Amino acid sequence: MATWNDVAHIVGALPLTAEQSPRDWRVGKKMLAWERPLRSSDREALTAQGSEPPQGDILGVRVSDEGIKFALISDDPGVYFTTPHFDGYAAVLVKLDAIDAGDLEELITEAWLAQAPRKLVEEFLADSR
């Protein structure tokens, strides 16, 4: 079970990241991860699809493309989901209390790799070897 402190710690360890406002993390000017409470329209859409709207904290995270988003949702619908608001966007919603810290770190690092400037990503990957 991950927490907002876990998110802040993971994001804070990545280069050029900042918490723009409470629970809104960016790499440079690009959004990376954010708190995304469900709106009433999200709850209605999930209910209409036959899904129980999740309770608890929801984290929005950028992914490299929609294929990754749908693969995550398909592989672990107990953790990952989306709403019609995010149709056409490379972002996935995460039930924060359902993801473990290791998977959260991998997800946020991949989001950072997708959003960070290319040169910075190359340096980061070279240093990781």
C-alpha positions in Angstrom: 0.0 0.0 0.0 1.5 3.3 -1.2 1.1 6.7 0.3 1.4 10.3 -0.8 4.7 10.4 1.0 5.9 7.5 -1.1 4.9 9.4 -4.3 6.7 12.6 -3.1 9.8 10.6 -2.2 10.0 8.7 -5.5 9.4 11.8 -7.6 11.8 13.9 -5.5 14.6 11.5 -6.3 14.3 12.1 -10.0 16.2 14.9 -11.7 14.5 18.2 -12.6 11.3 17.4 -10.7 9.3 19.7 -8.4 6.0 19.6 -6.6 4.3 22.5 -8.5 1.4 22.7 -6.0 0.3 20.2 -3.3 0.3 16.7 -4.9 1.0 18.0 -8.5 4.5 16.8 -9.6 6.2 17.9 -12.7 9.4 17.3 -14.6 10.3 20.8 -15.9 7.0 22.1 -17.0 5.4 18.8 -17.9 3.0 17.0 -15.6 4.2 13.7 -14.3 1.9 12.7 -11.5 -1.0 14.4 -9.6 -3.8 13.8 -7.2 -7.0 13.2 -9.1 -10.1 12.9 -7.0 -13.0 11.4 -8.9 -15.6 13.8 -10.0 -19.3 13.0 -10.0 -19.1 12.5 -13.8 -16.3 10.0 -13.3 -18.3 8.1 -10.8 -21.4 8.1 -13.0 -19.4 6.9 -16.0 -17.7 4.1 -14.0 -21.1 3.0 -12.6 -22.6 3.0 -16.1 -19.8 0.7 -17.2 -20.6 -1.7 -14.4 -17.5 -0.8 -12.3 -17.7 0.2 -8.7 -16.1 3.7 -8.3 -13.0 3.3 -6.1 -12.8 4.8 -2.7 -9.6 6.4 -1.3 -6.9 8.4 -2.9 -6.4 8.4 -6.7 -3.1 9.2 -8.4 -3.0 10.3 -12.0 0.2 9.3 -13.8 1.4 10.0 -17.3 2.4 7.0 -19.4 4.3 6.8 -22.7 1.2 6.0 -24.8 -2.3 4.7 -24.6 -1.2 1.2 -25.3 0.7 1.2 -22.0 -2.3 2.6 -20.2 -4.6 -0.1 -21.5 -2.0 -2.8 -20.8 -1.7 -1.7 -17.2 -5.5 -1.6 -16.8 -5.9 -5.0 -18.4 -3.1 -6.6 -16.3 -4.2 -5.2 -13.0 -7.7 -3.6 -12.9 -7.6 -3.7 -9.1 -4.9 -1.0 -9.2 -5.2 0.8 -12.5 -8.2 2.3 -14.3 -9.4 5.2 -16.4 -12.4 7.3 -17.0 -13.9 8.9 -20.1 -12.2 12.2 -19.1 -8.9 10.6 -20.0 -10.0 9.1 -23.4 -7.3 9.9 -25.9 -4.7 10.8 -23.2 -1.6 8.9 -22.2 -2.4 8.9 -18.5 -3.7 6.2 -16.1 -5.4 6.5 -12.8 -4.0 4.5 -9.8 -5.8 3.4 -6.6 -3.0 4.6 -4.3 -3.9 2.2 -1.5 -3.8 -0.8 -3.9 -0.3 -0.3 -5.5 2.8 -1.5 -3.8 5.8 0.8 -3.4 7.9 -1.1 -5.9 5.3 -0.9 -8.7 4.7 2.8 -7.9 8.4 3.5 -8.2 8.5 1.8 -11.6 5.4 3.6 -12.8 6.6 7.0 -11.8 10.1 6.4 -13.2 8.5 5.4 -16.5 6.4 8.5 -16.4 9.5 10.6 -15.8 11.3 8.9 -18.7 8.3 9.8 -21.0 8.1 13.4 -19.9 11.7 14.5 -19.2 13.8 16.2 -21.8 15.6 13.7 -24.1 19.1 14.7 -23.1 18.3 14.4 -19.4 16.8 11.0 -20.0 19.9 9.9 -21.9 22.1 11.1 -19.0 19.9 9.4 -16.4 19.9 6.1 -18.3 23.7 6.2 -18.8 24.2 6.9 -15.0 21.8 3.9 -14.2 24.0 1.4 -16.0 
